[in-house]
Amino acid sequence: MLSMSNNGSVLRFEDVTFKYSHVHTVLDEVNFNIRRGAKITLMGQNGAGKSTLFKLIMDELEVFEGEIHLANKTTIAMARQVIPRDQMKLTLREYFESQFDEKIYDIDPRIDNVLEIVNLKADKEKLIQDYSGGQQARILLASALIQKPDILLLDEPTNNLDTDGINHLTDFLASYNKTVIVISHDAEFLNAFSTGVLYLDVFTQKMEYYVGNYHDVVEEIGLRVASEKRKNARLEKSIQEKKDKANFFAKKGGRLRAVAKQMRDDVADFEDNKVDVRREDKTIRNFTIPHQKEITGKLMHIKSYTRMNNGKEQRRDASIDITKGHHLRIVGPNGIGKTTLLSKMADKNDEGVEMHDDVRIGYYRQDFAGLDFEKTVYKELASVMPILDEQKLRSVAAGFLITKEMIYSKVGTLSEGQKGLVAFAQLVLLEPGLLVLDEPTNHINFRHLPVIAQALHDYAGGMIVISHDDEFMEDIRIDETFDLAKAK
């Protein structure tokens, strides 16, 4: 239930509980308060309910109990993680017009203004689907900014953005004089402008508020966990001593039985005083992506490719061979055609690319379009296995935190981060000869990234990767870098 408030806060949750079902509670009597102009990071494990919280603030979902209070006349806009599929065939102008409930007569100058803010030169008559992933990320942000909201909600805004785009967004948010709440796993980006952190605990379904940036909060949580563990260790020692003495006195009988009873009461008090120590966010298990051992020789030869230059296609010659164990990174600014090139490679649909006839390609798409959202997770995982092995499928799924409940859920019901883990589980089960990875860190919890980086570093097959995350890429063996912007 949303209500208007006149106090100093712009947004307040009061004893808010939200459930998707009687067994799936997301928020349990949550309370927090956000002041005007605050720059807040929303943290929590993949699937904890961060995007659900945004939907509650947007009044797209109804609370089960409690109230959400907004300051009078507060406007809210959200930049989502991805553009809905049913809007991909809209022109850029139509897409921006769809962000308003009424017709906006000065829409063109407004569009020009927000495109300048996100540093994007764009054709208003061009279809959304014809923009690159990085360009779509900027369009998503601009679609929220054009509404000039009092509360700006950003869901993974740096996904698909290149370094220049992230820097531009950071500068804008630092100077934005209204309230911003951001979901992101990019620590350096968050540290540049955030002033507080809301942490959604997936186990307790409670919200915790911390003052400071991401690094401050991680340090504070670490110190708190260590302190609580020490306190519990002391209590456990006292509890065991009391239990041993109570059992001893109880056996003696007589008046000592009353002493034993008192000691058991003390044990119960000590148990009540134990601290509910935060359970650290689970991390996926270490994993290996098996490669297709029977394939020999060249997996792929790139003799030419297409790139975009000032909105026009340019065909260029190249000579790049991908063999077993060869890891290639493709770089270049947003809009130059990196994702299009990878898509054509993966689909074996580019005249400039020669592919081994028998190679299996493991293609990680940044928009998860390779996943069938109407199928269950189980069916999607089973569909890629050369030979179905039920035990192996379930073991791999469990390693990627795919629970017994999730495995029979439709892919479309999962969070973006959970879809990413399903996509990685598919790569393990496929046993590909060639990995083609388009922004593999998008939507993935930062705790999982070192595990994923190690698996990619060790992968013995061929690999082609696009990633804007330089810190992630530093942990992966790269044998060759191909810069589309510099290539002749």
N, C-alpha and C positions, 0 to 999 in steps of 0.2 A: 504494500500500500504506500503510495507516494503522498506526501503532504507538504504544504508550504510553511516555511519558518522565517521568523524575523530576527533570530539571534545572529551572532557574529560569524557563524559558520556558513559555508556555502552548501555543504552536504553533510548529513548526519545519519548514521544507521543506529536504530534503537531496538535492541533485542530482536534482530532480524534472523529468522530461520527460513531456509529454503531447502526443499526436497524435490528430487525428480520422482521418487517413489518412496514407499515406507522403509525401504532398505538402502536408499541412496540419498543420504543427507549431504548437502554441499556446505551450508552455513548453519551453525547451531548457536542461536542467541548471540549474534554478533553485534558489537558496539564499536563505533569509531566516529571521529569528528574531523572534518577537513575544513581548514580556514581558507578564506578568499586569497587567491594569488599563490597558493602552495603548489609546489612541483613535487608530486608524489610518485614513487615507484611501487608498483604492485607485484609482489613476488610470491612464488609458490611452485610446487612440483607440477609437471605436466599432468593435466587431468584433475588438479585440485579444485578448479572452478573459477579461475581468474576471468575468463571470457564470460562465464555465467554472471559474475558480479557486475561486469559492464552492462550486460543485458538487463539486469535488475535496475541499474541506475538509469538506463535508457527507457525504462518502463515497458520493455518487451516481454518481461516475465513478471509474474505476480509473486510476492513473498507469501510464504506459508503462515508465518506469524511475525509480529513486530511491524515497525514502520520505517520508511525511508523519508527523511525530511530534506527538502530543498529550500534554499532562500527564495523569497518572492521574485517572480519574473526571471528565474534562472533558466538560461538556455544551455542545451547540451548537444554536442556533436561527437561522433565517434569515427575514427579512421580504422576500419577493420583490417584483418590480416590479408584477406583476399577479396577481389571483386566477385560478386555472385555470378555464377555461370549464366543465369538468365539475363544478365546485363552486358554480357561481353559483345553483343551485336549492336549495342547503342553507339551512336557517334559520341565524341567527347563532349560536345555541347549538350546532347540529350542526357548524358550521364550526369552532368552537373545540374541540369534542370530537374532531374529526378530527386535531388537532395532537398528540394523545397516542396511544401504542401500547396503553394500557390505560384502562379506565374510571376517570374521576375523579369521585368522589362529591360533592366540594364545588365543582363546576364553576361554579355560579351566582355565588357570592361572588368566585371568582377572576376571572370575566368582569367583574363589576362593578368590581373593583379596577383591571384593566388599561384598561377603558374610561374610567375616571376619569383615569388617567395620560395617555391620548391625547386627553382632553377631548372625549369623544363620548357623547352621550345616545342610547341605541339600544334598540330592542325586540328581545328575544332570539328572538321567534317570526317576525320579519320575514325574508324571503328576502334573501340576499346581493345578488342582481341588482336588488333594489329600492332599494338604497342608492346615493347619488351617487358619482361618481368620487373626490371628496375624502373622503367617508365611508369608502369602500372602502380608500383609502390608510391611514387611521387604523386600520381593522380589520386590515389586513395587518401593521402595526406591532404592534398589540395581540396578534396571534396568535403573534408571536415572544416578546413580553415575558411572556406568560402561562406560558411554559415556564421562566422564570427561568434563562436559560442563562449559563454561564461565558464563552462567546464569542457575542456578538450580531452577526450579519451583516445589514447593511441595504443593499438594492439600490435605489438611487434613492428614498429614503424621502420626499423633499419633493415628488415629483411629485403634482400635484393638491391639495396642501395649500395652504390660504389662509395669509395672514400670521400669523394667530393660531395656526394649527396648527403652522407652522414654529417659531414662538417657543416654543410649549409643548414641542415635540420637542427643541429645542436645550437648554432648561433641564433636561429630563430626562437627556439624554445627558451634559451637563456634570457632573451629580451621580451618574451611574451608576458604581458602584465596580468593575465588571467590564470585560472586554475588549470593545471595539467595533471592527469593521472596516466601513467605509462606502464604497459606490460612489455618487458624486454629482458633478454638474457645478455645484452651487450653492456658489460660493466663499465667500460671506459666512456661510452656514450652517456650512461646514466649518471656517472660521477660528475659530468661536466655541468649539470644543471639541477639535479634533484636535491631536495632539502629534507626528505623524509621517506620512509619505507613502510608500506602496509604488507605484512606477511600473512598469507593464508595457509594455515597448517592443514594438510590433507588428512591427517590422522584425527585431530581434535575438532576440525571444522570451525576453528576460532580464528579471529583476526588479531594480530599483534601490531602495535604501532611503534616505530622506532624513529628517532630524530637523527639525521645524518645521511650520508650517501651510502651506496652499496657496500663499499669496503668497510665503512664504520659498522654497518649492521652485521656483516659476516663476522667481524671480530667480536662484536658484542654478544652475538648468539653463541659463538665458540666459547667465550669466557663463562657465559651463563650455563651452558651445558656442562662444562668442566666442573663448575661450582656445585651444580645440582647432583652430579654423579658422586662427587666427594661427600656431600651431605647424605645421600642415600647409602653410600658405602658405610659411613659411620653408624647410621640407623640399622642397617642390616647386621652389623657386628653386635650392636646392643640387643637387637631382636633375638639373635641366635643365643646370646648369653642368657637372656631372660627365659627363653624356651627351655634351655638345658637345666637351669635352676628350678623352673616350675615343675618339670618332669621329675627332678630329683626329690623335691619336697613333697610332691603328690604321692610318691611311693612310700614316704615315711609315715604318712597318715596323721591322724590326730589334728592338733592345732596347726600343723604345718600345711594342711590342705588349704586353709584360709590364705596363707602366704602364697601358695601356688596359684590360687585363684586371682589374687591381687597382681601377681606377676603376669598372668595371662591377660588381665585387663590392661596392664602396661604395654604388653606386646601389641594389643589391638590399637592403643593410642599411637604407638610408634608407627604402625602400619598406615594409620590415617595421616600421619605427618610426613610420610614419604612424598617427595616431590615428583610430579608427573614430568619426567625428563623428556624434552623434545626428542622425538625420533628423527634422526637426520633423514633428509630426502633420500629415498632409495636411488641407487645408481645401477644402470644396466650392467650385466655381467660382462667380463672380458670375452671377446668373441673373435673367431677367425672366419673370414669369407673364403671358403674353398674355391679353387680355380679349376677350370676345365682342363684336366691334365692331358687328354688325348689330342688336343690341338697343337700343331707345330707350325713353324714358319711365321710369316707376317699375319697379324690379326687384322690390320687395317693400313691402307696407304692413302694419305691425303695428297692429291696432286693439284687440286684447286679448291677454292671456297668463295662464298659470297659474303660481303660485308656491306654495311650501310654507311654512306658518307653524305652528310647534308640532305638526308631523306632519299637518297638515290642508291640503288644497288650497284655495287662494283664487284666484278669477278676478278680474282687474283690467283696467280699460280702459286703452288707450294710443293714441297717435297718432304713429307713427314711420315715416318714409318712407326707403327705401334706394334711391338712384339711382346712376348711374354716378359713380364717384369718391368716393362717400360711405362713410366708414369709421366703423363703430359699434363701441364696446367695451361689453360687458355685464359688470357686476361684481355681487358679492354674496357672502355667506358660503357655505361648504360646506353642501350640503343644501337650499338654497333653490330649486333647480330650474333652474340655468343650463344644464347639459348636456341635460336633458330638453327644455327650450325650443329649444335649437339643433337637437337631433335631429328634433323635429317640424317645424321650419322647413325643414331640409334635405330631409326626406321629403315636404314639402308636405302635412303631415298635421295641421294645427292650424286649427281653425275661426276663430281670431282673426288668421290671417295670410293675406293675399292675395298671390299670387305671379304674376309675368309668366309666361304659358304657355310661352314658348320659351326661358326663361333656363336655361343650364347651370350647375349648382351644383357647385362644388369643395368637398367636405366633408372636412376633416381631423379625424378622430376620435381622441380621446386614447387609446382602447384598441385602435385599428387594426382594429376590427371590420368596417370597410368593405373590408379586404383579404381575399382568399381565400387562406388559409394553405396550401391544397393545390395551388394553381397555381404555376407558375414566375414569377419576377420578370418575365421577358419577356412572358408572357401577361397578367399584371396591368397592365403598362404599356401594352401594345397595346390592351387592352380599353377604355381611356378615350379613345383618339384618335378624333376625328371622322372622319379619313381616315388609314389606316395609312401611315406613312412610315418605312421601316426605318432609313434613315440618320439621320433626326431622332431616332428613338427611342434609337438607340445613342449618339448624341452627347449627348443630355440625360442618359441613364443614366451615362455616363462623368463628366459634370460633377458628379454626386451620388455619386461614388466607387463606383459599382456596376460591379464588375469583370466581365471576361468569364466568370469562374467563377461569380460571384454571379448573373448574369443568367439562368442556366439552373438555379439552385437554387430549391427551393420556398420561398415566402415564410416559411413556418413555421419554417424552419431558421435564419433570420437573427436577429441580436441585435435588441433593441428599438430601439436607435439606428439600425440599418440599415433596419428597417421604417419608421422615421420618414423617412429619406431617400427610400425608395421612394414613400412617400405624397406627399412634396413633388415628386418627379419626375412623379408622376401629375398634380398640379395644373398643372404646366407643359405637359404634353402634352394635357390636357383643354381648355385655353383657355377657362376658365369666364367667365360673366358676373357671377357672385356667389361670393365666397369665404366659407365658413362654417368657422371655425377654433376648435377646442376644445383648449386648452392645447397650442399648437404647439411649445413648447420642451421638452416632456416627452421624456426619453431622448436628447435631441440634445446632441452634444459642444459644449462652450462655444465652441470655435474656429469652429463653423459659424454661431453665432447672429447675429453682426453681418451676415453675408451674407444670411441669411434675413430679418432685420429690414429691410435695405435693399430687398429685393425686395417685401416687403409694403408698405413705405412708398411705393414707386413704383407699386404696382398701380393701374391706371386703372379697374378695375371696382368694383362694390360689395363691401363687406367687413363681416362681423360676426365679432368675435373675443372669446374668453374666454381670459384668461391671468392667473395669479397672479404672474408675473414682471414686476414693475414696472420693473426696469432694462431689460429687453428692450423693454417697451412704450414707454419714453421715446424710443426710436429710430424709432418708427412714427407716421405721421400719423394722428391720431384726430380726427374731426370732431364726434363726439357720444359721451357716456358715459351709459349707462342702468343705474342702480343698482336692482336688483330689491328690495333691502331697504328703500330709501327711497321707491320709487314708491308712489303712493297707489292 
